[in-house]
Amino acid sequence: MKTIAAALCALFVTAVVQAADSTRYIALVNGGKDKAGHLVTTRSGDKYRVDFLFKDNGRGPELKEEYTLAADGTFTRYQVKGVSTFGSLVDETFSRTGDKARWKSTSDKGEQPVTGVALYSPLGGTPQGLSVALAALAKRPDGKLPMIPSGTLSARKIAESEVTRGTDKRKVQLVALTGVGFTPTTVWASADSSAMFAYIYPGYLQIVEQGWESNAAALEKLQVQAEKEMLVDLNRRLSHPLPGATMIRNARVFDSERAVLGAASDVLVDNGRIIEVSPAGTSKRRASRTIDAANRVLLPGLFDMHVHVSFWDGGLHIGTGVTTVRDMGNDNDTLLELMRQEKEGSLLMPRVVAAGFIEGESPNASRSGFVIKNLDEAKKAIDWYADNGFPQVKIYNSFPRDILADTTAHAHSRGLRVSGHVPAFLRAEDVVLNGYDEIQHINQVLLNFLVDEKTDTRTLERFYLPARKVAGLDFDGAQVQAFIKLLADRKIVIDPTLATFNFIRQKDGEMSQEFAAVADHVPPDVRRGFLAAQMKIPDEATYKLYNQSYAAMIDFVGRMYRAGVPLVAGTDDIPGFTLQRELELLVEAGLTPSQALQVATWNAAKYSQVLHDRGVVSPGRRSDLILVDGDPTRNISDIRKVALVIKGDQAYYPSEVFEAQGVKPFTPPLRIVQ
């Protein structure tokens, strides 16, 4: 959900203006089959006007931008207005006069002295922002472009190709841009003009100069290979192989099955598996190396049970102790390739459990996985997922309600679990009675009490309706209590993604509570984004109401847990950091810290159907382990102090992983002694 929205904020700064009066790009999804938007840039003298529209999955930004450029290619004046992906207002301006720069958005304002060349980085801009950046970079002899308010942008070529349109030919090159955000941004640029030709987010989005769309698939394939080489090098630099036996001494082992912390123990691992767990100092086995845990807490690697994983996500996951993720909807070919690379060990990435995405055809359909029209197509999609080793399917908003029961029955006949959103014009109770095993997102659960037969939850109403109405629900009333009992009796798993729903009460200019604990550790441009609202909150009364609804959502999760409803911890937002906040919110909902950790380990492994393989510190399981400073079974916030991560036969120092992504470490590394 918000993961895609956050990605779009980074993606949509990638189009480049060309030396023409008007340049048009189109945005394509579903492997280039469906148009989802446009970007049109018009130049009149020294003034540029930009019209940008993108809609996918019933949401997306609509923005109008105007600016003028200095001779060095940077902004002298800039303005953007419109609405963001989730409906918040965008109104941002910038100006530079001499050596003074000033800016103001709905969430921040500032001024700073500037000497020489420097480019303002819009907070809510269109794809044209990076267009300007690439052109300004081309003018810099040192290849570095200082940014306002912070950061320095650099570029290097990582691939090249030739594209055609009839008899026309053009040479293009893939450029990796670094210096802002957590990871590089890659963009295809025309070799002779430094203008963007295409921006491709593999498996999801293609922004291509109109008329040249037929080249996008080939470029995407080349891009995946070029980025793989970068990722292989990153993994090589950050991983520390553990061949043979490794002894972890003096570790307090968290028993994830019983949610209790044990006494100091020694844990022997050998070639990726746990061999022995014994009281500290009693093991007689020899090992090639030793890790002195010094009474730190040893836990199974954490699971994030709701991601839409991309090739660059692994660093933040691994750095925060997440060694398994469950992908809840992706392009199938892209996901299979990512999983293949992870299994071969070339990719810095947690293990991936795949949920197959199935959507129904509609104007608001999300174009991942399979988009189906009838039961026969739904069964074929399920068969494909079963044949390719997917243990679960996820049903989405536009799925045809009249075939839901037969679809879930077929999935169960193939041994697959069924989860998802609640399709439009149904309630959560309906999908439970039609065979769901699990429901994603707390809003989808609580819409059960808010919708009628006319409510179209494929629109932004699925967010605004709970924000307006949940605060007024009577959780002790008969209808709510009966529904909770139904969930508990049928052991319906709930994946609430509470942390990401912080956005319903996020005010412009206020630090997001979702990321407040990590804000001082992340790159400044990322931190700035934590101040921006995503929902339209026009006044203080609306803010108070939305805040009350969010607090009620947290309370409802605690009520479900105490009634016996199984929970898993998923995020659907920034990797790693969001899971840490999710665990804090589970504690706020009434779980003990140990119970929250159990949800992120034992429960996750059980409902991913990998409990035989991981999720527990016991002989025979994979050695997916994390060592934590402090005691997260007493203070759940200590889960941010991961000192060492072991994933099978590889070790990672989170401090090294974070530093490679511009993040200030949270705790010193626990070094391995050979």
C-alpha positions as MATLAB code, in Angstrom:
seq = 'MKTIAAALCALFVTAVVQAADSTRYIALVNGGKDKAGHLVTTRSGDKYRVDFLFKDNGRGPELKEEYTLAADGTFTRYQVKGVSTFGSLVDETFSRTGDKARWKSTSDKGEQPVTGVALYSPLGGTPQGLSVALAALAKRPDGKLPMIPSGTLSARKIAESEVTRGTDKRKVQLVALTGVGFTPTTVWASADSSAMFAYIYPGYLQIVEQGWESNAAALEKLQVQAEKEMLVDLNRRLSHPLPGATMIRNARVFDSERAVLGAASDVLVDNGRIIEVSPAGTSKRRASRTIDAANRVLLPGLFDMHVHVSFWDGGLHIGTGVTTVRDMGNDNDTLLELMRQEKEGSLLMPRVVAAGFIEGESPNASRSGFVIKNLDEAKKAIDWYADNGFPQVKIYNSFPRDILADTTAHAHSRGLRVSGHVPAFLRAEDVVLNGYDEIQHINQVLLNFLVDEKTDTRTLERFYLPARKVAGLDFDGAQVQAFIKLLADRKIVIDPTLATFNFIRQKDGEMSQEFAAVADHVPPDVRRGFLAAQMKIPDEATYKLYNQSYAAMIDFVGRMYRAGVPLVAGTDDIPGFTLQRELELLVEAGLTPSQALQVATWNAAKYSQVLHDRGVVSPGRRSDLILVDGDPTRNISDIRKVALVIKGDQAYYPSEVFEAQGVKPFTPPLRIVQ';
ca = [
       0.000    0.000    0.000;
       2.044    2.961    1.206;
       5.202    1.261    0.033;
       4.127    1.909   -3.537;
       3.120    5.464   -2.673;
       6.527    6.115   -1.108;
       8.249    4.583   -4.117;
       6.308    6.846   -6.468;
       7.578    9.901   -4.616;
      11.093    8.772   -5.507;
      10.264    7.531   -8.982;
       8.402   10.571  -10.174;
      11.421   12.815  -10.284;
      12.869   11.246  -13.353;
      11.697   12.806  -16.620;
      14.025   15.097  -18.554;
      13.104   18.107  -20.632;
      14.380   18.095  -24.188;
      15.241   20.996  -26.481;
      11.701   21.147  -27.857;
       8.625   23.228  -27.110;
       6.702   20.222  -25.839;
       7.799   16.778  -24.702;
       5.434   13.982  -23.736;
       6.061   10.840  -21.719;
       3.524    8.149  -20.939;
       3.436    5.980  -17.810;
       2.730    2.292  -18.351;
       1.978   -0.555  -15.939;
       1.250   -4.264  -16.328;
       4.367   -4.923  -18.399;
       3.630   -1.982  -20.678;
       0.122   -3.165  -21.544;
      -1.855   -0.462  -19.699;
      -1.498    3.294  -19.722;
      -1.610    4.805  -16.232;
      -0.660    8.435  -16.770;
       1.272   11.083  -18.616;
       3.909   13.753  -18.166;
       3.849   16.722  -20.543;
       6.472   19.460  -20.364;
       5.976   22.680  -22.348;
       8.629   25.338  -22.753;
       7.942   28.971  -23.563;
      11.111   31.050  -23.556;
      12.750   30.490  -20.182;
       9.562   29.200  -18.536;
       8.560   25.559  -18.220;
       5.112   24.174  -17.449;
       4.526   20.556  -16.473;
       1.297   18.555  -16.372;
       1.605   15.268  -14.533;
      -1.046   12.627  -13.875;
      -0.626    9.047  -12.635;
      -3.417    6.704  -11.514;
      -3.014    3.062  -10.541;
      -5.006    0.976   -8.066;
      -7.543    3.775   -7.684;
      -5.070    6.406   -6.541;
      -2.198    8.588   -7.652;
      -0.886   12.174   -7.845;
      -2.185   14.999  -10.024;
       0.307   17.883  -10.219;
       0.957   21.123  -12.109;
       4.462   22.511  -12.042;
       6.082   25.739  -13.269;
       9.720   26.840  -13.103;
      12.530   28.880  -14.624;
      16.181   27.859  -14.876;
      19.489   29.649  -14.441;
      22.318   29.294  -16.940;
      23.814   26.471  -14.843;
      20.579   24.463  -15.214;
      19.315   24.916  -11.641;
      16.038   26.429  -10.494;
      15.734   30.169   -9.999;
      12.002   29.913   -9.355;
       9.841   26.851   -8.840;
       6.222   26.073   -7.978;
       4.106   22.905   -7.837;
       0.433   22.526   -6.903;
      -2.020   19.642   -6.868;
      -2.819   16.558   -4.822;
      -0.633   13.662   -3.692;
      -1.258    9.935   -4.076;
      -3.584    9.772   -1.038;
      -5.222   13.152   -1.520;
      -3.174   15.596    0.557;
      -2.711   19.057   -0.913;
       0.598   19.893   -2.603;
       1.621   23.560   -2.657;
       5.360   24.203   -2.787;
       7.508   27.132   -3.899;
      11.234   27.888   -4.190;
      13.254   30.914   -5.214;
      16.897   31.838   -5.339;
      18.087   35.421   -5.353;
      21.845   35.788   -5.463;
      23.277   33.652   -2.695;
      20.045   33.192   -0.747;
      17.625   30.306   -1.313;
      14.113   30.169    0.148;
      11.490   27.446    0.003;
       8.084   26.688    1.454;
       5.863   23.612    1.245;
       2.792   22.515    3.158;
       5.083   20.668    5.601;
       8.262   22.751    5.863;
       9.890   26.054    5.031;
      13.402   27.376    5.166;
      16.129   29.546    3.798;
      19.854   29.049    3.539;
      22.897   30.761    2.043;
      24.105   29.161   -1.192;
      27.435   29.631   -2.901;
      27.833   28.531   -6.490;
      25.785   25.846   -8.200;
      23.061   24.121   -6.155;
      19.752   22.536   -7.159;
      16.601   22.608   -5.064;
      15.057   19.161   -4.541;
      11.246   19.476   -4.516;
       9.458   17.565   -1.794;
       6.232   17.097   -3.755;
       7.413   17.539   -7.334;
       6.684   15.819  -10.612;
       9.012   13.569  -12.592;
      10.431   16.696  -14.157;
      12.526   17.406  -11.049;
      15.181   14.855  -11.862;
      14.945   15.876  -15.470;
      16.401   19.179  -14.414;
      18.938   17.430  -12.174;
      20.318   15.329  -15.021;
      20.678   18.351  -17.271;
      22.422   20.308  -14.486;
      24.723   17.361  -13.747;
      25.786   17.276  -17.390;
      27.124   20.820  -16.978;
      29.262   19.937  -13.944;
      32.887   19.085  -14.774;
      33.357   17.235  -11.474;
      30.171   15.186  -11.950;
      28.772   16.307   -8.574;
      25.719   18.482   -7.998;
      25.070   20.027   -4.556;
      21.408   19.871   -3.562;
      19.167   22.185   -1.538;
      18.340   21.680    1.327;
      20.993   18.897    1.555;
      22.872   16.160   -0.251;
      25.155   15.891   -3.266;
      24.004   14.106   -6.398;
      26.420   12.023   -8.496;
      25.950    9.929  -11.636;
      27.716    7.077  -13.401;
      26.908    5.070  -16.511;
      26.249    1.374  -15.892;
      24.845    0.189  -19.251;
      24.069    1.345  -22.777;
      21.887    0.306  -25.691;
      20.380    1.430  -28.994;
      16.643    1.979  -29.388;
      14.594    2.253  -32.562;
      11.344    3.790  -33.779;
      10.779    2.818  -37.368;
      13.891    4.070  -39.154;
      14.858    6.356  -36.255;
      17.638    5.205  -33.961;
      18.965    6.586  -30.714;
      21.738    5.594  -28.338;
      20.724    5.501  -24.692;
      22.617    4.842  -21.483;
      21.549    3.682  -18.061;
      22.703    6.125  -15.402;
      22.850    5.375  -11.666;
      22.224    8.451   -9.523;
      23.472    8.408   -5.942;
      23.749   10.819   -3.034;
      20.103   11.112   -2.000;
      17.811    8.523   -0.459;
      18.873    5.052    0.650;
      19.764    3.484   -2.703;
      20.676    4.492   -6.269;
      18.056    5.657   -8.741;
      18.593    4.382  -12.277;
      17.304    6.171  -15.370;
      17.748    5.707  -19.124;
      19.089    8.880  -20.777;
      19.734    9.784  -24.396;
      23.506    9.585  -24.863;
      23.729   12.696  -27.040;
      21.624   15.060  -24.939;
      21.672   13.845  -21.313;
      17.875   13.890  -21.552;
      15.828   11.107  -20.014;
      14.575    8.535  -22.452;
      12.838    6.227  -19.977;
      12.472    5.536  -16.288;
      11.796    1.893  -15.464;
      10.891    0.385  -12.106;
      11.293   -3.317  -12.977;
       8.089   -5.281  -12.722;
       5.912   -2.264  -12.025;
       6.320    0.961  -13.977;
       7.684    2.223  -17.296;
       7.826    5.963  -18.016;
       8.813    6.245  -21.665;
       9.067    9.004  -24.227;
       5.909    8.679  -26.290;
       6.362    6.779  -29.532;
       9.271    4.663  -28.272;
       7.310    2.384  -25.928;
       8.188   -0.798  -27.833;
      11.768   -0.539  -26.513;
      10.798   -0.603  -22.838;
      10.749   -4.385  -22.333;
      14.256   -4.857  -23.733;
      15.578   -1.958  -21.680;
      13.981   -3.358  -18.543;
      15.791   -6.667  -19.089;
      19.126   -4.879  -19.541;
      18.470   -2.762  -16.468;
      17.786   -5.777  -14.271;
      21.112   -7.292  -15.340;
      23.046   -4.046  -14.795;
      21.524   -3.498  -11.378;
      22.222   -7.119  -10.493;
      25.939   -6.473  -10.968;
      25.727   -3.508   -8.596;
      23.796   -5.582   -6.075;
      26.197   -8.523   -6.297;
      29.057   -6.156   -5.518;
      27.126   -4.658   -2.585;
      26.420   -8.104   -1.131;
      30.042   -9.138   -1.588;
      31.233   -6.088    0.360;
      28.773   -6.448    3.223;
      28.505  -10.206    3.794;
      30.895  -12.231    5.946;
      30.877  -15.958    5.074;
      30.637  -18.481    7.913;
      31.865  -21.781    6.424;
      31.945  -24.694    8.821;
      31.045  -24.384   12.486;
      30.445  -21.186   14.479;
      29.914  -21.117   18.241;
      27.748  -18.350   19.721;
      28.564  -18.226   23.435;
      26.759  -16.639   26.363;
      23.549  -15.674   24.580;
      20.136  -15.360   26.242;
      17.955  -17.268   23.794;
      14.408  -16.132   23.120;
      12.039  -19.087   23.069;
       9.651  -17.933   20.337;
       7.224  -20.822   20.859;
       6.592  -19.934   24.511;
       7.459  -16.217   24.269;
       9.971  -16.355   27.126;
      13.634  -15.416   27.460;
      15.940  -18.167   28.650;
      19.177  -18.240   30.602;
      22.578  -17.822   28.975;
      23.251  -20.536   26.373;
      25.743  -21.584   23.746;
      24.436  -22.095   20.211;
      26.456  -24.020   17.629;
      25.677  -23.461   13.955;
      27.277  -25.284   11.051;
      26.900  -24.442    7.346;
      23.641  -22.600    7.777;
      21.903  -24.847   10.341;
      21.586  -24.853   14.128;
      23.335  -27.966   15.472;
      23.149  -27.583   19.236;
      21.677  -25.337   21.941;
      23.179  -25.965   25.390;
      23.633  -24.200   28.734;
      26.466  -21.673   28.612;
      29.887  -23.262   29.027;
      28.770  -26.886   28.689;
      29.280  -27.586   24.981;
      32.376  -29.637   24.115;
      32.100  -29.121   20.359;
      34.825  -27.390   18.398;
      34.160  -24.496   16.044;
      36.086  -22.518   13.444;
      35.096  -19.218   15.031;
      33.427  -17.833   18.131;
      30.917  -15.091   18.745;
      30.859  -13.921   22.350;
      27.302  -12.692   22.783;
      28.202  -11.309   26.241;
      24.660  -11.876   27.536;
      22.978  -10.246   24.539;
      19.555  -11.510   23.475;
      19.533  -14.051   20.629;
      16.313  -14.241   18.611;
      15.211  -16.005   15.465;
      15.491  -13.671   12.494;
      12.434  -11.446   12.229;
       9.736  -11.790    9.560;
       8.058   -8.902    7.779;
       4.788  -10.439    6.652;
       3.666   -7.682    4.280;
       6.089   -6.333    1.695;
       6.164   -5.696   -2.022;
       9.836   -6.448   -2.346;
      12.222   -4.910   -4.858;
      15.842   -5.735   -5.611;
      17.168   -2.799   -3.547;
      15.114   -3.442   -0.386;
      17.384   -6.073    1.149;
      19.836   -3.788    2.926;
      17.280   -2.127    5.183;
      15.636   -5.478    5.907;
      18.895   -7.226    6.811;
      20.197   -4.229    8.782;
      17.130   -4.309   11.017;
      17.237   -8.069   11.601;
      14.587   -9.117    9.080;
      15.742  -12.404    7.538;
      12.433  -13.462    5.919;
       9.819  -11.392    4.117;
       6.449  -12.344    2.696;
       5.767  -10.673   -0.645;
       2.092   -9.755   -0.875;
       1.831   -8.801   -4.542;
       4.334   -8.289   -7.305;
       5.049   -8.821  -10.949;
       5.381  -12.594  -11.139;
       8.408  -12.809  -13.442;
      10.258  -10.113  -11.511;
       9.541  -11.810   -8.198;
      10.692  -15.224   -9.439;
      13.948  -13.695  -10.675;
      14.499  -11.914   -7.356;
      13.870  -15.147   -5.464;
      16.250  -17.014   -7.747;
      19.020  -14.506   -7.082;
      18.401  -14.632   -3.332;
      18.591  -18.429   -3.307;
      21.849  -18.456   -5.264;
      23.289  -16.099   -2.627;
      24.160  -13.215   -4.920;
      21.601  -10.757   -3.580;
      21.588   -8.850   -0.299;
      18.081   -9.959    0.571;
      16.025  -11.826    3.187;
      14.446  -15.126    2.244;
      11.195  -14.568    0.372;
       7.846  -16.280    0.900;
       5.618  -15.475   -2.072;
       1.889  -14.789   -2.037;
       0.370  -14.897   -5.510;
      -1.613  -11.778   -6.414;
      -5.037  -12.138   -8.078;
      -7.105   -9.109   -9.046;
     -10.351   -8.673  -10.953;
     -10.655   -6.589  -14.095;
     -11.901   -3.025  -13.523;
     -10.820    0.576  -14.205;
      -9.395    0.661  -10.658;
      -7.604   -2.679  -10.841;
      -4.079   -3.078   -9.557;
      -2.000   -4.613  -12.350;
       0.295   -6.958  -10.438;
       0.192  -10.752  -10.721;
      -2.903  -11.991  -12.589;
      -5.899   -9.812  -13.477;
      -8.846  -12.127  -14.148;
     -12.406  -11.855  -15.501;
     -13.999  -15.184  -14.538;
     -13.659  -18.355  -12.480;
     -11.774  -20.260  -15.149;
      -9.091  -17.570  -15.264;
      -8.971  -17.457  -11.461;
      -8.405  -21.223  -11.296;
      -5.655  -21.016  -13.908;
      -3.937  -18.307  -11.881;
      -4.136  -20.451   -8.735;
      -2.761  -23.455  -10.602;
       0.162  -21.386  -11.871;
       0.977  -20.198   -8.358;
       0.699  -23.716   -6.932;
       2.915  -25.131   -9.677;
       5.530  -22.445   -9.006;
       5.750  -23.089   -5.270;
       3.676  -20.200   -3.922;
       2.108  -21.262   -0.576;
      -0.588  -18.588   -0.610;
      -2.684  -16.320   -2.821;
      -3.819  -12.771   -2.152;
      -7.164  -11.556   -3.515;
      -7.577   -7.856   -4.219;
     -10.122   -5.049   -4.376;
     -11.769   -5.638   -7.770;
     -12.060   -9.421   -7.532;
     -15.525  -10.627   -8.715;
     -17.545  -11.359   -5.605;
     -19.770  -13.994   -7.239;
     -16.835  -16.370   -7.807;
     -15.083  -15.806   -4.474;
     -16.249  -18.986   -2.714;
     -15.361  -21.241   -5.663;
     -11.984  -19.531   -5.987;
     -11.030  -20.032   -2.345;
     -12.199  -23.650   -2.537;
      -9.961  -24.281   -5.541;
      -6.991  -22.653   -3.805;
      -7.524  -24.842   -0.751;
      -7.756  -27.925   -2.981;
      -4.263  -27.050   -4.268;
      -2.936  -26.622   -0.718;
      -2.764  -22.814   -0.824;
      -3.833  -20.429    1.902;
      -6.111  -17.528    0.869;
      -5.786  -13.967    2.108;
      -6.244  -10.454    0.840;
      -8.250   -7.277    0.812;
     -12.021   -7.391    1.000;
     -13.345   -7.053   -2.576;
     -15.554   -4.058   -3.291;
     -19.196   -4.295   -2.156;
     -18.385   -7.047    0.355;
     -17.590   -6.924    4.064;
     -14.850   -8.664    6.016;
     -17.425  -11.054    7.463;
     -18.380  -12.066    3.916;
     -14.848  -13.024    2.915;
     -14.395  -15.054    6.088;
     -17.579  -16.976    5.308;
     -16.364  -17.394    1.713;
     -13.131  -19.108    2.727;
     -10.456  -16.537    3.568;
      -7.720  -17.671    5.947;
      -6.321  -14.178    6.520;
      -7.146  -10.488    6.009;
      -4.653   -7.753    5.185;
      -4.787   -4.282    6.817;
      -6.713   -2.969    9.802;
      -8.851   -0.717    7.589;
     -10.088   -3.724    5.610;
     -11.139   -5.376    8.871;
     -12.935   -2.339   10.308;
     -14.671   -1.425    7.066;
     -16.836   -4.404    8.004;
     -18.878   -2.007   10.173;
     -18.729    1.033    7.895;
     -19.692    0.012    4.351;
     -23.020   -0.626    2.665;
     -23.895   -2.181   -0.671;
     -23.005    1.063   -2.492;
     -19.592    1.745   -0.926;
     -16.841    1.394   -3.521;
     -13.708    0.527   -1.554;
     -11.566    0.541   -4.681;
     -11.293    4.301   -4.241;
      -9.581    6.400   -1.573;
     -12.768    5.970    0.454;
     -11.210    2.811    1.884;
      -8.860    5.112    3.813;
     -11.003    8.189    4.441;
     -14.071    6.284    5.650;
     -12.201    4.517    8.509;
     -10.431    7.777    9.357;
     -13.796    9.494    9.770;
     -15.823    6.697   11.359;
     -13.724    4.259   13.413;
     -13.497    6.662   16.363;
     -17.274    6.401   16.759;
     -17.549    2.610   16.735;
     -18.738    0.802   19.864;
     -16.254   -2.050   20.214;
     -18.271   -3.511   23.090;
     -21.417   -3.674   20.999;
     -22.977   -6.953   19.908;
     -22.089   -6.638   16.214;
     -18.414   -6.005   16.867;
     -18.139   -8.688   19.523;
     -19.808  -11.247   17.244;
     -17.384  -10.459   14.471;
     -14.342  -10.782   16.733;
     -15.690  -14.138   17.921;
     -16.081  -15.280   14.310;
     -12.446  -14.375   13.598;
     -11.265  -16.146   16.736;
     -13.363  -19.277   16.222;
     -12.126  -19.690   12.667;
      -8.557  -18.666   13.529;
      -8.555  -16.019   10.810;
      -5.109  -14.434   10.746;
      -4.989  -10.633   10.766;
      -2.099   -8.705    9.198;
      -2.993   -5.222   10.538;
      -0.044   -3.138    9.219;
      -0.751   -0.632   11.978;
       2.454    1.345   11.538;
       1.794    2.323    7.965;
      -1.707    3.542    8.863;
      -0.064    6.306   10.860;
      -0.476    8.240    7.609;
      -4.198    8.763    8.248;
      -3.352   11.148   11.100;
      -0.051   12.567    9.793;
      -0.163   16.383    9.744;
       1.948   18.515    7.446;
       4.994   19.793    9.299;
       4.718   17.259   12.128;
       7.301   14.498   12.436;
       5.730   11.163   11.556;
       5.365    9.024   14.667;
       5.953    6.042   12.409;
       9.579    7.063   11.893;
      10.312    9.544   14.697;
      12.661    7.085   16.440;
      14.856    6.709   13.346;
      14.536   10.212   11.869;
      17.929   11.406   13.113;
      19.624    8.342   11.610;
      18.380    8.530    8.019;
      19.608   10.779    5.168;
      18.342   14.373    5.503;
      16.245   14.208    2.331;
      14.490   11.106    3.679;
      13.940   12.792    7.043;
      12.365   15.771    5.306;
       9.795   13.449    3.770;
       8.767   12.303    7.253;
       7.226   15.770    7.785;
       4.810   15.553    4.859;
       1.147   14.582    5.138;
      -0.417   12.084    2.752;
      -4.111   12.448    3.631;
      -6.089   15.652    3.252;
      -6.535   16.999    6.795;
      -8.078   20.459    6.383;
      -8.404   21.560   10.016;
      -7.645   20.747   13.651;
     -11.014   19.108   14.224;
     -10.375   16.666   11.377;
      -6.916   15.935   12.748;
      -8.321   15.146   16.197;
     -10.940   12.866   14.689;
      -8.454   10.988   12.521;
      -6.087   10.679   15.474;
      -8.886    9.192   17.595;
      -9.700    6.726   14.823;
      -6.076    5.648   14.614;
      -5.919    5.107   18.377;
      -9.100    3.022   18.094;
      -7.505    0.898   15.352;
      -4.612    0.107   17.685;
      -7.042   -0.731   20.484;
      -9.037   -3.025   18.190;
      -5.923   -5.059   17.335;
      -5.349   -5.634   21.042;
      -8.963   -6.709   21.502;
      -8.658   -9.229   18.669;
      -5.438  -10.656   20.119;
      -6.905  -11.072   23.610;
      -9.906  -12.835   22.069;
      -7.634  -15.400   20.402;
      -7.390  -13.971   16.870;
      -3.929  -14.820   15.414;
      -1.780  -11.851   14.382;
       1.217  -11.470   12.096;
       3.468   -8.416   11.845;
       3.539   -6.835    8.403;
       4.362   -3.344    7.197;
       3.776   -2.354    3.543;
       6.115    0.606    3.950;
       9.826    1.472    4.302;
      11.704   -1.808    4.854;
      12.889   -2.695    8.329;
      12.193    0.512   10.185;
       8.436    0.089    9.763;
       8.509   -3.402   11.283;
      10.244   -2.067   14.371;
       7.458    0.465   14.781;
       4.833   -2.219   14.130;
       6.154   -4.194   17.108;
       5.991   -1.093   19.305;
       2.368   -0.581   18.274;
       1.504   -4.187   19.104;
       2.803   -3.498   22.602;
       0.756   -0.289   22.676;
      -2.249   -2.456   21.746;
      -1.706   -4.517   24.902;
       0.667   -7.329   23.927;
       3.739   -7.834   26.064;
       7.063   -7.229   24.307;
       7.665  -10.984   24.299;
       4.280  -11.615   22.706;
       5.015   -9.008   20.021;
       8.329  -10.746   19.281;
       6.516  -14.070   19.111;
       4.161  -12.586   16.504;
       7.176  -11.545   14.388;
       8.900  -14.939   14.661;
       6.843  -18.005   15.654;
       3.506  -16.805   14.284;
       5.093  -15.550   11.102;
       6.891  -18.823   10.441;
       3.742  -20.819   11.216;
       1.496  -18.883    8.833;
       4.202  -18.738    6.163;
       4.286  -22.545    6.444;
       8.046  -22.560    7.156;
       7.979  -23.269   10.907;
       9.778  -26.553   10.297;
      12.635  -24.561    8.756;
      13.014  -21.304   10.718;
      11.398  -19.004   13.243;
      12.731  -20.925   16.268;
      16.195  -21.224   17.839;
      16.425  -24.998   17.959;
      18.549  -27.766   16.395;
      17.713  -28.516   12.774;
      16.386  -25.068   11.939;
      18.185  -22.631    9.698;
      20.633  -20.390   11.480;
      18.667  -17.210   10.717;
      19.495  -15.368   13.932;
      19.939  -11.883   15.344;
      21.838  -10.674   18.402;
      20.403   -7.587   20.079;
      21.839   -5.145   22.608;
      19.550   -4.467   25.550;
      16.507   -6.605   26.190;
      13.611   -6.302   23.696;
      11.545   -8.720   25.799;
      11.335   -5.912   28.378;
      11.694   -2.825   26.189;
      10.452   -3.549   22.682;
      12.270   -0.469   21.340;
      15.564   -2.281   21.964;
      14.755   -4.245   18.801;
      16.432   -1.366   16.949;
      19.780   -2.287   18.543;
      20.664   -5.229   16.303;
      24.398   -5.861   16.678;
      24.759   -8.898   14.399;
      22.625  -10.684   11.825;
      23.200  -14.255   10.681;
      21.320  -15.525    7.674;
      22.254  -19.144    7.101;
      25.986  -19.265    6.411;
      26.445  -15.497    6.055;
      26.890  -12.864    8.753;
      26.146   -9.153    8.461;
      27.106   -6.235   10.664;
      24.089   -3.887   10.632;
      26.386   -0.907   11.203;
      28.165   -1.662    7.911;
      24.914   -2.265    6.055;
      23.428    0.992    7.317;
      26.511    3.072    6.536;
      26.408    1.795    2.947;
      22.890    3.265    2.685;
      23.541    6.602    4.327;
      22.061    5.566    7.690;
      23.720    6.334   11.024;
      24.081    3.000   12.919;
      22.004    2.333   16.022;
      24.511    0.202   17.929;
      28.139   -0.947   17.535;
      28.730   -4.212   15.662;
      29.374   -7.486   17.460;
      32.523   -8.746   15.785;
      33.215  -12.395   14.993;
      36.480  -13.896   16.216;
      38.050  -16.484   13.904;
];
